[in-house]
Amino acid sequence: MAYTIQALFASRANEEKMREVYYLAGLMDCMINRVNPLLRTDLIRDMYKKVATLKSILNTDWYGSVDQILFPLDPRLYNPSEYVECLSKAETMKDLYAVIRDGTDEMFDILSLEYVFYTPGRERAG
């Protein structure tokens, strides 16, 4: 999640770009941590291309372990099981992208309204 926070922080002056960063995180999370039969076919190449393009456009990347890319949200605010179920039931790539977009937009809205991220700066001398 540290790289997700860094990418969001780097785009903090542009909400649209921040949403795109979180959508990119959702795409990556889907490829790595979720199950959908489409991603077991050659259609996964389309998602890899989409991820590579967005990484380039947004000038961001994740390194190391990427088992937790999206933020865990309080279950009173968001039902992750419902999101995962919708991901697994998507029958086309268009549907899958729409589920990821809708889900990450909803998560982003919750994050922006309900969460505060502390990003300590460096002490300034004298």
Residue pairs with C-beta under 8 A, 6 or more apart in sequence:
1 68
1 69
1 70
1 71
3 60
3 61
3 62
3 63
3 69
4 21
4 22
4 25
4 62
4 69
4 70
4 71
5 117
5 119
6 60
7 21
7 24
7 25
7 58
7 60
8 18
8 21
8 22
8 117
9 117
9 119
10 60
11 17
11 18
11 21
11 58
12 18
15 112
17 58
18 108
19 104
19 105
19 108
20 54
20 57
20 58
21 58
21 60
22 70
22 104
22 105
22 107
22 108
22 111
23 54
23 100
23 101
23 104
23 105
24 51
24 54
24 55
24 58
24 60
25 62
25 69
25 70
25 104
26 69
26 70
26 100
26 101
26 103
26 104
26 107
27 47
27 50
27 51
27 54
27 97
27 100
28 51
28 62
28 66
28 69
29 69
29 70
30 36
30 39
30 47
30 87
30 96
30 100
31 39
31 44
31 47
31 48
31 51
32 66
32 67
32 69
33 67
33 69
34 84
34 87
34 88
35 87
35 88
36 87
36 88
36 90
36 96
38 44
38 90
38 91
38 92
38 93
38 96
39 47
43 93
46 93
47 93
47 96
50 97
55 61
62 69
70 104
70 107
71 107
71 111
71 115
72 80
73 80
73 107
73 110
73 111
74 114
77 110
77 114
78 106
78 107
78 110
83 99
83 103
86 99
86 103
87 96
87 99
87 100
87 103
90 96
90 98
90 99
